[in-house]
Amino acid sequence: MLTIKPNCERCDTDLAPSDPRARICAYECTFCVDCVESVLHEVCPNCGGNFVPRPIRSNKEWRKGVSLKQHPASTKRVFTKLTEDEIVAFSEMVRSHS
């Protein structure tokens, strides 16, 4: 089950569970669409993978026991440990080898 992190790991923008601006990679690294498009250039700085829109977990319990109420989003904020220079260099390296 997805962790649904509460923020962009780069700029710390709040990303509510239903926020359509949230993007994730295969490892659930979470960034906002602005960072993904303008800074990361669609390359996850942690794994080199691509991004997709994060699925939205429904607030409504359409099936018993399956909703955001029973499986809440994480409240633990996550931040990248990488510098801006490291992020840019990594993105350029991955894109040049694709």
N, C-alpha and C positions, 0 to 999 in steps of 0.2 A: 504494500500500500504506500502511496506517495506520502512523503513527509509534509508537503505544503509549507515551505518556509515563509516567514512573514515579511521578508525584505529582500531587496536587491543586494547581492553580495559585494557589489562594487560601490554603488552610490548611496546605499542604505535607504532608498525609497521604500516606503511601506507598500506591500503587495498583499492586499486582502485575499482570502481564499478564492473569491470570485473575480479577482482582477484580471481582465483580459490582456493586460500589459505584461504579465509574468511569462517568462521563458525558462525552459529547463533543458538540460542535456541528458544523456543516457544515465548519468550518475546523480541526477536531480540537483545539480548545481543550479542555482536560481538567480536570474538577473532580470532587470526590467528591459522592455523592448528598446528603449532609448539607448541604453548601454550596449546591448547586443548589436544594434544597427550602426551606431556612430563610433563606438570605441573598440568593441570586440570584433566587429566585422564578421559576425556569425560564427566565431570560433571560441569555444569554451576555453578560458585561460587555464583551467585546471587539468583538462583531459585532452583538449584538442578536437573534441567532437563538435557536432552542430547543435543548434537549438530548435526547439519546437514550442508552440504555445502550451503552457501548462494546463492540463485538464482541470475542469472545475467540478469540485465535489458538491453535490446538491445539498442545499439546506433542508429540502423536503424529503421526508422518509417515504420514498416511493415503494420501497420494499422494506419489510420489517428488519430493523437493526442496521440499515445501510443509509447513512447520511452524515453530513458534517457534524450533526449533534452527537452521534454515537462514536464517530471517528474524527475528532477535532483536528484542526491544523496545528502545527507546531507554534510555539511562542518564542522559541529559542532563535535569536537573531544570529546570522552567520555572516562573516566578513572574509573577503579574500586576504591572504597574507602577502600577496604579490604587489609589487610597486607598479605604478603606471607604466614605467619604462619596461619592466618585465612583461607586462600584459601586452603592450604594443609589439615588442620584439617577438614574443611567442606567436601572436596572431599572424604577423608577417611571415614568420618561418613556416607555419602550418599552411597558410594560403599559398605560399610559393611552391610547396611540394604537393599541392592538390591537383 
